[in-house]
Amino acid sequence: MASSQPINKTMLFSIATVSIWLCFICSSAAAELQRFEHRIIKEDGSLSFLVVGDWGRRGLYNQSKVAQQMGVIGEKLDIDFVISTGDNFYEDGLTGVDDPAFHESFTNIYTAPSLQKQWYTVLGNHDYRGDVEAQLSPSQRKKDKRWLCFRSFIINAEIVEFIFVDTTPFVDEYFTNPGDQTYDWKGLSPSRQAYLSNLSKDVDSALKKSTAKWKIVVGHHTIKSAGEHGVTKELEAQLLPILQANNVDMYINGHDHCLEHITSTESQIQFLTSGGGSKAWRGNVRWWNPKELKLYYDGQGFMTLQMTLNKADIVFYDVFGNTLHKWSISKKLQSVC
């Protein structure tokens, strides 16, 4: 694994342990989405992870400070992995597989021993402005074993199943009014509409067939947000009904450069925004029903989740490691006959 710091014996032991227990086994799933298995290694069957988004700025805009606090909290929670909600490299993704930004914004920033775990990553709209295939390339995993990025995929972590969704192609504006921006759409075959139709069917199928106690969907773009970008109408129309129909517990995203928690009066879904990995947008908040808006923080930071079979604890932290917001969700344990 590439690193900007020497790896000590403790880190080597941690990496070796993860290598033994954390296995990626591609299996034939009913849906077309690629599926991976993440084995739970804690004796109590719990799972803990960090969520960060909109981060890749070579350490600037407090990215390094957020990374430092992620390392501290990650060690306290003994995290199993990290989720990135996209916009991994600013301003325009990677220029190719050899772009030094991969090391300068990722490997050389997230150096804490606790962060040397698998990173599950989706693409954001800024990533689509560069060479998308560069982020998806296996060559990046050879440079840094933590990196795992696909357009859309499934992680089965036993008690919870994560569906990672490529949300950028849903947004009409990137196609109809891109301004002076250029987007890399070459992977959307045979056409955008066919790509979105197949993806929507695959997500619906994967959720319907999931037997996990918890279902979490991860994407870059917001569905419900009081931030700068607000509601993504295309996802509200095309993706949200699928999540509601399949009893999804949480939708986790980035895109808005803030930390946010919105409950829903329409369903059980918790809408969680973790887009404070670097540059934040101070003061950019829209009105939202206060009965639903549980947290809006227009600064930098990240989110953690600790999960068991019957409980999920959500915590948001700021750039200094201060706790901003806590929320717990409980589920009844099913009796076994």
Secondary structure, DSSP 8 states (H G I E B T S, - for coil): ---SS---HHHHHHHHHHHHH--------SSSSEEEE----STT--EEEEEE-S--STTTTTHHHHHHHHHHHHHHHT-SEEEE-S--STTT--SSTT-THHIIIIITT--SGGG-SEEEE---TTGGGS-HHHHH-HHHHHH-TTEEE-SSEEEE-SSEEEEE---GGG-THHHH--TT-----TTS-S-HHHHHHHHHHHHHHHHHH---SEEEEE-SS-SS-SSSS---HHHHHHTHHHHHHTT--EEEE-SSSSEEEE--SSSS-EEEEE--SS---TT------TTTEEEEE-S-EEEEEEE-SSEEEEEEEETTS-EEEEEEEE-------
